[in-house]
Amino acid sequence: MTAEEIEDTRMVTASELFNTYTFVETSPFKVFMTKKFPIFLTHLTFSLNFLLILFKSVVAIDNLQDPTNTTIIVCSEELYQALQVTALHYLDVPRLLIRNHLVLRTISYPTNPTIPNQIGPIPPETPNVPSTSKITKPKKYRFDRPSESSTSFYETTPHLKMSIALHTLLSSLPHFPATKEYFTYREIERYVCEYLSAQSLELCVAGNPYVLSLKNHPLRTVMRCDHIHRTQLKRLIDQHLLKCSLQ
């Protein structure tokens, strides 16, 4: 799976959830789900919503949630062979399935005065099925701003202090002003992203450069979780900031 495929984290629409799909014939995820639920041997078409409900039950039964960050799925060896990632965020799953493992059979448009309801077959399309060969970690990945769409409570505050833990961690950067006491939010974001970029070879999980594995890494003590997704960085940074007044 490519970085571009993981990067498409847009929420699926209601239409996409209730469109009718079949598995790509050679999809390893089809083998995985058929083993878990033989119902797929007789039900050739299904909605994405139905598939996600069953997949969520697999995650719960097999205890695949990271207990320190329950939005992250830590794949078993069996699930890794099906999806070719070692860990992913729940929001990564729908797009990943649509791109690599499902063929759209019928499409349903929501009720709209300008768009008539339409339900009918469409020409089958065969997505690019992920290779079953071993996926290695990327050589290096650059982290930019954690999230452009969300706003932190601290962003408008000109004077912020970091926790001792975060300040000590970032002090390992060659150009970090270790004696500086107050920072803007943008400065802190920049230093955190610079640190993550430098550590990406060690932190990024196989097949998914947007999930970081923090086990046995100094960042684990700071972030207090075993895995984080790039969309969660802003919230985790906020836990280490103190708003200050210089008046």
DATATA-V770753 format. One line per field, one symbol per residue. ss: DSSP state (H for helix, E for strand, C for the rest). phi: phi as a letter, one per 40 degrees, with the letter a starting at -180 (. if undefined). psi: psi as a letter, one per 40 degrees, with the letter a starting at -180 (. if undefined). A space follows every 50 residues. Layout:
BEGIN
ss=???
phi=???
psi=???
END
This chain:
BEGIN
ss=CCHHHHHCCCCCCHHHHHCEEEECCCCHHHHHHHHHCHHHHCCCCEEHHH HHHHHHHHHHHCCCEECCEEEEEECCHHHHHHHCCCEEEHHHHHHHHHHH CEEEEEEECCCECCECCCEEECCCCCCCCCCCCCCCCCCCCCCCCCCCCC CCCCCCCCCEEECHHHHHHHCCCCCCCCCCCCECHHHHHHHHHHHHHHHH HHHEECCEEEEEECCCCHHHHHHCCCEEEHHHHHHHHHCCEEECCCC
phi=.cccccccbccccccccbccbbccdcccccccccccbddccbccbaccdc ccccccccdcccfcccccaccbccccccccccbgbcaacdcccdcccccb bbbcbbbbcccadcbccbbacbccbbccccccccbbcccabcccddaccb bcdcccccbbbccdccccccccccbcccccbbbcccccdcccccccccbd dcccccgaccbbcbdfbdcccccfacabbdcbcdcccdcbbbcbbcc
psi=hidddddgeihiiddddeihiiihdehdddddddddgededdhdiiiddd dddddddddddefeihdegeehhhhiddddddefidiiidedddddddde eihhdihhhihhdehihhhiiihiihihhiieihhiiidihhhahdhddi hidedehdhiiiiddddddeeehdehgdehdiiidddddddddddddded dddhihegeehhhehfidddddefidiiideeddddddefihhihe.
END
